[in-house]
C-alpha cells in the first residue's frame, strides 16, 4: 500500500487534499494522471450502463437538496455510525473498528452490546485510556442555504447520489415515459463525515459514487437482482478488477441498511485486507413510497396491461468510484525483475490508461528526428486523445517512466524512420508495456495496428 501511495503521489495520480496547508483529513485530490484515469473509468461506466442500454436514463441532480428529502429517506434519523470517545483525550473512534481491532466481531451488535463488549474485555483507547459509552453519530455534513441560519434553511451535502434519482423519478416518467423495467444512473460526489477516514481513498469524507436505481415489478426483483450480479462482474472485467480478488458477502438480515431487504456486498482483496468495493441492494419500494408520502406527490407508473398505478420496486447496484480506482491500481501494480532490471509497471487496461501512447524521438538534439516525432505526436493525439511526449534521458529510462504510469505503447522515431535504412523509411518502433517486445510498424498502418492491439 505504501508503494502504491508513493507512486500515486510521485507520478501525479492522487495527492493529499489541501496538502500545502498540512492537509484536510479524509480528502484527496486527483492530479493530472489520476483525473484522466478517473474520467476514463467514469466514461466507461456511463457507456456500459447508460448509453449502451435501452432501459437506462442518466441524471445529474443537485448535491444540495431540500432537507425533507433526507427526512423521508431516513438519513436524518438513521444515517449513523457507532462512536466511542476516549474519556481523557476526547479523541473519537468508530466503535465497530475498535472491536474489530480487538478480534471481536461487531456484526449484529447494538450500541449497548458494543459498550458492554468494550468494558467487559477491558479495551482501552490507543492512548491507553478508558472509553465512554458507545453512541450514534450522524454522518451527514449540514449547512444552511441562504442568508438566514435557522431550522428551515438547513440542507445537507448528499451522503449518497441515490436520492437525486428517486426525487426525479416522476420527472423522468413524465418526460420520457419509460416502461418497466427501467433504471436511472448517476455519477457524482457524495459526502460523509466519517469518524475515522482511512486507507487512502478507500474511506474518505468526500468521494464519488456511480449508482443505478433500477425499477422493476415487485414479482421480478429476484431475477433482476441476479442479472445485476452478472453485469457488475462484467464491469469489473472491463476495468481490470480480477474476479479472483472479488468475494460476495450476503449481508445478514440484522445488518441490512434501513431501506434494504437484501444486500450483497462485493468485497475486494485490498492491500490492507478484504473490504467492501461495491454493493447491490434490493431497496423494495421504500424510497418511492416514503417520498410520495412526504411530498404528497404520486410516484408510480401506469401498467400498460391493467391500467393500474404501480409503485415499482428498486434494485440498486452501487459503485464507489474512488474504491474502483484503488482496486484497479492495486490490481495493475506489478514489480518485475531484479537489480538494474527492476521495473514497476501498471498493467492498466488500455481503455482506462491515462495515456494511450507515448511518442519519443530517439535523440532530442537532432532536429529532423524531433520534427518527425512531433508531427507523429500531433497525428496520434487526433486519433487517441491522450498521447504523451517524452524526449528526456535514454530510451530505457523513458520506457520505465511510461511503464510506471501504465502507458500501453511507446513509439520511437529513429534514423531508420527518416530512411537511413531505406527499407524502414517511415516505420517506427512500437514497444508493448506488458511484454516489453518491440515491433517495427509502418506509420501509415500505425493507427490500425494500435487500435487492434488496444481492443
Ligand atoms: N446508495 C447506497 C449507498 O450509498 P453505501 O454502501 O453506503 O450505499 C455505496 O455506499 C458505495 O460507495 C460503497 O460500496 C463504496 O464503494 C462507496 N463508499 C461509501 N462510503 C465511502 C467512503 N467514505 N469513501 C469512499 N467510498 C465510499
Boltz pocket constraint, residues with backbone or C-beta under 6 A from the ligand:
constraints:
  - pocket:
      binder: B
      contacts: [[A, 159], [A, 160], [A, 161], [A, 162], [A, 192], [A, 194], [A, 201], [A, 202], [A, 203], [A, 204], [A, 205], [A, 206], [A, 207], [A, 208], [A, 209], [A, 211], [A, 276], [A, 277], [A, 278], [A, 279], [A, 316], [A, 318], [A, 319], [A, 320], [A, 321], [A, 322], [A, 323]]
      max_distance: 6.0
